[in-house]
Amino acid sequence: MSAAQSADAAPLPSPAMPPGTVFPADAPIAAIIAAIEEHGFAVVTHAADPALVDAANADFDPYLDKVQLGRTDFAGFKTRRINNLIAKSPACGRIAMHPVVMQVCDHFLLPHCVRYHLHVTSLIELGPGERAQEIHRDQSIYPVRYPAPPMTVATIWAMEDFTPINGGTNVAPGSHRWEHERKPQPHEMVATVMPRGSVLIYLGNVLHGSGTNASNATRRAMTLQYNLGWLRQEENQYLSLPPDVARTLPVELQKLVGYDFGGSYLGFVEAGHPLALTGEAPHDMARTSVEAEAAKDRVELFDIAPATGAKHTSIVVHRDPATG
Ligand SMILES: O=C(O)CCC(=O)C(=O)O
């Protein structure tokens, strides 16, 4: 994100989502992935079981009641946020492993890593009168020049209806392919309108930001994001979910939050599997796992090289000619 771009400068979006970007929950996964390839994002309506959304909202309410409003342009001055959502809500943990989201992550992240991890979790409740957030790329927490491939996949779940006036996420379709300096014009932005329980899925290289809440009610969203397993997670999941907490989670979720190898020999603890700390694996003194070793040969290389004349590092993806 650029500090030079203030919330005042955030362009107003046109309301309509581009054709071919909104899908019902039972749409073929290939169509959803094709839309994300083309536009950088897609919406899947009514993707979450309404009972899970109710349960997660009820789990979060007591925390939100205690939290202070944001204090920066980026965080908003009428917005309440909480993090570490997995520790706060078993329902959130189930939503985090939604099969459509996992398949999208498999498609975009798994070619470049042995496994992906949960990167960051936030509940974002825009209050009435909140102004649009500055437009940014989530993965600009990594010092990368654009265009760059997706290194993260984000979801924004509508925990309340996203209406045309309550601040549904503004997105710049196609911006996953834009040059580093290009900023969206107002006509290049769309506002996400979707019913409660729906999800906006977008790539980490897509320009976006929360919208203006011109309604007299809140707009509650839950963002759950995933990153390549060899990158540091934005939210420190190991301090947020220490072994005593992690061991209460389903084992697949333990692995998703990071109690697993992020690659071959990447992330061992005391020369063993991180799951040994939660009692889910024997301490076998192996610094890698059968799964990590088996997966490493299919991983396509990221070629990180300084771009000629550039001040910053750029990342170029190429296929290894030897393996295609
Ligand atoms: O709340 C939203 O719609 C998007 C928020 C966002 O992009 C962020 O806080 O980084």
The ligand as a Gaussian input file, in Angstrom:
#p B3LYP/6-31G(d) Opt

LIG

0 1
 O      -12.945000      -4.269000       4.433000
 C      -12.733000      -4.374000       3.234000
 O      -13.642000      -4.391000       2.396000
 C      -11.312000      -4.454000       2.717000
 C      -10.300000      -4.158000       3.790000
 C       -8.887000      -4.229000       3.336000
 O       -8.577000      -4.413000       2.187000
 C       -7.814000      -4.065000       4.324000
 O       -8.071000      -3.605000       5.454000
 O       -6.633000      -4.340000       3.967000

